[in-house]
Amino acid sequence: MNRNFQALPIVDLTGLEESEPGVRQAVADDLGRAAREVGFLYVTGHGIDPRLTVALRAAAERFFAQPLERKLAFHIGGSTNHSGYVPEGEEVFVEGKIDRKEAYDTGLDHPDGDGRAPMLGPNLWPDDAEFRVAVSAYYAAVAGLARRLFGGFALALGLPQDHFEPHLTAPPSQLRLIHYPFDAEASPDQQGIGAHTDYEFFTLLQGTAPGLEVLNGQGEWIDAPPAPGAFVVNIGDMLEAWTNGVFTATSHRVRKVAEERYSFPFFATCDYWTVVEPLPAFVTQERPARYPRLVSGEHLFAQTVRTFGYLKARRAVDPDATPAFGRTEAPRN
């Protein structure tokens, strides 16, 4: 397949809400084409109130403007569900290189948690009621949009629109508030975030300034600047595995930024104990299964352990502090 794209395609999601099956399928076909040929796209017609994004950005600006010692009072290492403040250097994608960013991570605010699932539990919130309100409202709205996209991608794959619904009861999807400060004296090769693919099913992103770059099939880095009123969507590892590589998880990075930048990625995933393996419809003699069977949440947490310093340190002290990975079945209740 020729993946020599020079720009991201744009898909209007409005038709996914129509009663006419042909209209819904036409939108899904556009989603599928973008997922196969690029792995990245812009979506419009999403219905998210822009005031939610304004409030989210204000909350992020207010939090990150605080002194470092104040932000560290809410360090992610103090949470039970991998939520909280992520200082520069805590998360490393490329060994030996420190990304020039800080973040605040949140997930599904699950008061009861699940002792077997380290990504599910109550969020660690800063002592700022407006921050919690703004982040929670945005999270709920974008989680609803993610559900619509799961339906659209299902149709694009020739599956029923509600195919993913049984796996979306309490997904540990993550919303990150990321701050890329501008530093004119940073070295030219000090990226905002190193090249990677996302671990989850897909990502919904809004950003405030250019900096995101996507790798095409010719090895070129293509700019993916913010588009007014649109979300960037990219396919993640688990949807690529689920489709046996029919959908593509494309490498991307954030280059050294030319101005201060905020980014709000929502990493959409399925329930923690969802078993992910290539669907039979996408496995043939000519195209055998390319991906191993895994459990969604355990894959997500295993990859998280590899990139976060506090989790690496915790495992070094107590190897049993994290779950065993590589299960072939979800645990039975």
C-alpha positions as CSV (number, residue, x, y, z in Angstrom):
1,M,0.0,0.0,0.0
2,N,1.3,3.4,-0.9
3,R,1.6,5.5,2.3
4,N,3.3,8.5,0.7
5,F,0.9,11.0,2.2
6,Q,1.8,14.6,2.5
7,A,-1.1,15.8,4.7
8,L,-3.8,14.2,6.9
9,P,-7.2,13.4,5.5
10,I,-10.3,15.1,7.0
11,V,-13.5,13.2,7.9
12,D,-16.8,14.8,8.9
13,L,-18.4,12.6,11.5
14,T,-21.9,14.1,11.3
15,G,-23.4,11.3,9.3
16,L,-22.6,8.7,12.0
17,E,-25.7,9.9,13.8
18,E,-28.0,9.5,10.8
19,S,-30.7,6.8,10.7
20,E,-30.0,6.0,7.1
21,P,-27.5,3.1,7.1
22,G,-25.9,4.2,3.8
23,V,-25.1,7.6,5.2
24,R,-23.4,6.0,8.3
25,Q,-21.5,3.6,6.1
26,A,-20.2,6.4,3.9
27,V,-18.6,8.1,6.9
28,A,-17.3,4.8,8.1
29,D,-15.7,4.1,4.7
30,D,-13.9,7.5,5.0
31,L,-12.7,6.5,8.5
32,G,-11.5,3.2,7.2
33,R,-9.6,4.6,4.3
34,A,-7.7,7.0,6.5
35,A,-7.0,4.3,9.1
36,R,-5.6,2.0,6.4
37,E,-3.7,4.4,4.3
38,V,-2.4,7.0,6.9
39,G,-3.2,5.9,10.4
40,F,-3.9,9.6,11.2
41,L,-6.8,11.9,10.3
42,Y,-8.7,15.1,11.4
43,V,-12.3,14.7,12.4
44,T,-14.9,17.4,12.3
45,G,-18.6,17.3,13.0
46,H,-17.8,15.8,16.4
47,G,-20.3,17.9,18.5
48,I,-17.9,18.8,21.3
49,D,-18.7,22.2,22.8
50,P,-15.6,24.4,22.3
51,R,-16.2,25.9,25.7
52,L,-15.0,22.7,27.3
53,T,-11.7,23.0,25.6
54,V,-11.3,26.6,26.6
55,A,-12.0,25.6,30.3
56,L,-9.5,22.7,30.0
57,R,-6.8,24.9,28.7
58,A,-7.4,27.5,31.4
59,A,-7.1,24.8,34.1
60,A,-3.9,23.4,32.5
61,E,-2.3,26.9,32.3
62,R,-3.2,27.6,35.9
63,F,-1.8,24.3,37.2
64,F,1.5,24.4,35.2
65,A,2.2,28.0,36.1
66,Q,2.7,26.9,39.7
67,P,6.2,26.4,41.2
68,L,7.6,22.9,40.7
69,E,7.6,22.0,44.4
70,R,3.8,22.8,44.5
71,K,3.2,20.6,41.4
72,L,5.2,17.8,42.8
73,A,2.8,17.6,45.8
74,F,0.5,15.8,43.3
75,H,3.2,13.6,41.7
76,I,1.8,10.6,39.8
77,G,3.7,8.2,42.1
78,G,1.3,9.1,44.9
79,S,-1.8,7.7,43.0
80,T,-3.4,4.3,42.8
81,N,-4.4,4.5,39.2
82,H,-1.5,6.2,37.4
83,S,-2.9,9.7,37.7
84,G,-1.2,13.0,38.7
85,Y,1.7,15.3,37.9
86,V,4.4,14.0,35.5
87,P,7.5,16.2,35.7
88,E,10.1,16.6,33.0
89,G,12.2,13.4,32.8
90,E,9.7,11.1,34.5
91,E,8.6,9.6,31.2
92,V,11.2,8.5,28.7
93,F,10.4,7.1,25.2
94,V,13.8,7.2,23.7
95,E,16.5,5.8,26.0
96,G,18.9,8.5,27.2
97,K,16.8,11.4,25.8
98,I,14.7,13.5,28.1
99,D,11.5,14.9,26.5
100,R,11.0,18.6,27.0
101,K,7.5,18.4,28.6
102,E,5.5,18.1,31.7
103,A,2.0,16.6,32.1
104,Y,-1.0,15.9,34.3
105,D,-2.5,12.5,33.7
106,T,-6.1,11.5,34.5
107,G,-8.2,8.5,33.8
108,L,-11.7,7.1,34.4
109,D,-12.4,8.4,37.9
110,H,-13.4,5.0,39.3
111,P,-14.0,5.5,43.1
112,D,-14.1,1.7,43.9
113,G,-11.2,0.8,41.7
114,D,-10.2,-2.7,40.9
115,G,-7.4,-4.2,42.9
116,R,-6.4,-6.4,40.0
117,A,-6.3,-3.6,37.5
118,P,-3.6,-0.9,38.3
119,M,-5.1,1.6,35.7
120,L,-8.5,1.7,37.4
121,G,-9.2,3.7,40.5
122,P,-9.9,7.2,41.9
123,N,-7.9,10.0,40.2
124,L,-5.3,12.0,42.2
125,W,-6.7,15.5,41.9
126,P,-4.9,18.8,42.7
127,D,-6.5,21.0,45.4
128,D,-8.2,23.1,42.7
129,A,-12.0,22.5,42.4
130,E,-12.2,24.3,39.1
131,F,-9.4,22.0,37.7
132,R,-11.4,18.9,38.6
133,V,-14.7,20.3,37.1
134,A,-13.1,21.3,33.8
135,V,-11.1,18.1,33.4
136,S,-14.0,15.9,34.3
137,A,-16.4,17.6,31.9
138,Y,-14.0,17.4,29.0
139,Y,-13.2,13.8,29.8
140,A,-16.9,12.8,29.8
141,A,-17.5,14.6,26.5
142,V,-14.5,13.1,24.7
143,A,-15.2,9.6,26.0
144,G,-18.6,9.9,24.4
145,L,-17.0,10.9,21.1
146,A,-14.6,8.0,21.4
147,R,-17.6,5.7,21.7
148,R,-19.0,7.0,18.5
149,L,-15.6,6.5,16.8
150,F,-15.5,2.9,18.0
151,G,-18.8,2.4,16.2
152,G,-17.5,4.1,13.1
153,F,-14.4,2.0,13.0
154,A,-16.5,-1.2,13.5
155,L,-18.6,-0.3,10.4
156,A,-15.4,0.5,8.5
157,L,-14.2,-3.1,9.2
158,G,-17.5,-4.7,8.1
159,L,-18.6,-5.3,11.7
160,P,-21.9,-4.3,13.4
161,Q,-21.7,-0.7,14.6
162,D,-22.1,-1.9,18.2
163,H,-19.3,-4.5,17.9
164,F,-17.1,-2.8,20.6
165,E,-19.9,-2.0,23.0
166,P,-19.5,-5.1,25.3
167,H,-15.9,-4.0,25.8
168,L,-16.7,-0.4,26.8
169,T,-18.2,-0.7,30.3
170,A,-15.4,0.9,32.3
171,P,-12.4,1.4,30.0
172,P,-9.2,2.9,31.6
173,S,-8.9,5.5,28.9
174,Q,-6.5,8.3,29.8
175,L,-6.7,12.1,29.3
176,R,-3.3,13.9,29.5
177,L,-2.8,17.6,29.9
178,I,0.7,18.2,28.4
179,H,2.7,21.4,28.6
180,Y,5.6,22.0,26.2
181,P,7.5,25.1,27.4
182,F,9.4,27.1,24.9
183,D,13.1,27.1,25.5
184,A,15.2,29.0,22.9
185,E,18.4,27.6,24.3
186,A,17.4,23.9,24.1
187,S,19.5,21.8,21.8
188,P,18.1,21.3,18.3
189,D,17.7,17.6,18.8
190,Q,15.8,18.0,22.1
191,Q,12.3,17.0,21.1
192,G,9.1,17.7,22.8
193,I,8.4,14.0,22.8
194,G,10.3,11.2,21.0
195,A,9.0,9.1,18.1
196,H,6.5,6.4,19.2
197,T,3.1,4.8,18.5
198,D,0.3,4.9,21.0
199,Y,-0.4,1.8,23.1
200,E,-4.2,2.0,23.1
201,F,-6.9,1.6,20.4
202,F,-6.8,5.2,19.1
203,T,-6.1,8.7,20.3
204,L,-8.2,11.9,20.1
205,L,-6.0,15.0,20.3
206,Q,-6.4,18.8,20.5
207,G,-3.4,21.0,20.6
208,T,-2.7,24.7,20.8
209,A,0.2,25.1,18.4
210,P,2.2,23.3,15.7
211,G,4.8,20.7,16.7
212,L,3.2,17.3,16.0
213,E,4.8,15.3,13.1
214,V,3.7,12.1,11.5
215,L,6.0,9.6,9.7
216,N,4.9,8.6,6.2
217,G,5.8,5.5,4.3
218,Q,8.8,7.3,2.6
219,G,10.4,8.1,6.0
220,E,9.4,11.7,5.9
221,W,8.1,13.7,8.9
222,I,4.8,15.4,7.9
223,D,3.5,18.3,9.9
224,A,0.1,17.8,11.5
225,P,-0.8,21.3,12.9
226,P,-4.0,22.0,14.8
227,A,-7.0,22.5,12.6
228,P,-9.7,24.9,14.0
229,G,-12.6,23.0,15.4
230,A,-11.1,19.6,14.6
231,F,-9.6,16.7,16.5
232,V,-6.6,14.7,15.3
233,V,-7.2,11.0,15.5
234,N,-4.6,8.3,15.3
235,I,-4.7,4.6,15.3
236,G,-3.0,2.8,18.3
237,D,-1.2,-0.5,18.7
238,M,-4.2,-2.5,19.9
239,L,-6.5,-1.6,17.1
240,E,-3.7,-2.5,14.7
241,A,-3.4,-5.8,16.4
242,W,-7.2,-6.4,16.5
243,T,-7.4,-5.8,12.7
244,N,-4.2,-7.9,12.0
245,G,-2.5,-4.8,10.6
246,V,-5.4,-3.7,8.4
247,F,-5.4,-0.4,10.4
248,T,-2.1,1.2,10.9
249,A,-0.5,2.6,14.1
250,T,1.8,5.3,12.6
251,S,4.9,6.7,14.4
252,H,4.7,10.3,15.4
253,R,6.7,12.8,17.5
254,V,6.6,16.4,18.8
255,R,9.6,18.3,17.5
256,K,11.4,21.1,19.4
257,V,8.5,23.7,19.7
258,A,8.8,27.2,18.4
259,E,6.4,28.5,21.0
260,E,4.8,27.4,24.2
261,R,2.4,24.6,23.5
262,Y,-0.4,22.7,25.3
263,S,-1.7,19.3,24.1
264,F,-4.7,17.3,25.3
265,P,-4.6,13.7,24.0
266,F,-7.3,11.3,25.0
267,F,-6.1,7.7,24.7
268,A,-9.2,5.6,24.0
269,T,-9.1,1.9,25.0
270,C,-11.4,-1.0,25.9
271,D,-12.1,-2.5,29.3
272,Y,-9.0,-3.6,31.2
273,W,-9.6,-7.4,30.8
274,T,-10.5,-7.3,27.1
275,V,-8.6,-10.0,25.2
276,V,-7.1,-8.6,22.0
277,E,-6.1,-10.8,19.1
278,P,-6.5,-10.6,15.3
279,L,-10.2,-11.0,14.5
280,P,-10.8,-14.1,12.4
281,A,-12.2,-12.0,9.6
282,F,-8.7,-10.5,9.1
283,V,-6.7,-13.7,9.2
284,T,-6.2,-15.8,6.0
285,Q,-3.7,-18.2,4.6
286,E,-2.1,-15.4,2.7
287,R,-2.3,-13.1,5.8
288,P,-1.7,-15.2,8.9
289,A,-2.1,-13.7,12.4
290,R,0.8,-11.2,12.9
291,Y,0.1,-10.3,16.5
292,P,0.1,-12.4,19.8
293,R,-2.9,-12.7,22.0
294,L,-2.9,-10.3,24.9
295,V,-5.0,-8.7,27.5
296,S,-5.7,-5.0,26.8
297,G,-5.1,-3.5,30.2
298,E,-2.0,-5.6,30.9
299,H,-0.5,-4.6,27.6
300,L,-1.2,-0.9,28.4
301,F,0.3,-1.2,31.9
302,A,3.3,-3.2,30.7
303,Q,4.2,-0.5,28.2
304,T,3.6,2.2,30.8
305,V,6.0,0.5,33.2
306,R,8.7,0.7,30.5
307,T,8.5,4.4,30.1
308,F,7.7,5.8,33.6
309,G,10.6,6.1,36.1
310,Y,8.5,5.7,39.2
311,L,7.1,2.4,38.0
312,K,10.5,1.1,37.0
313,A,11.8,1.9,40.4
314,R,8.8,0.3,42.1
315,R,9.3,-3.0,40.1
316,A,13.0,-3.0,40.9
317,V,12.2,-2.9,44.7
318,D,9.2,-5.3,44.5
319,P,8.8,-7.4,41.3
320,D,5.4,-8.5,42.6
321,A,4.1,-4.9,42.8
322,T,2.8,-5.1,39.3
323,P,0.7,-7.8,37.7
324,A,2.0,-10.7,35.7
325,F,1.9,-9.9,32.0
326,G,1.2,-12.1,29.0
327,R,-2.0,-13.7,30.2
328,T,-4.0,-15.5,27.5
329,E,-7.3,-15.1,29.4
330,A,-8.8,-12.5,31.7
331,P,-9.1,-13.6,35.3
332,R,-12.3,-15.2,36.3
333,N,-14.5,-13.5,38.9
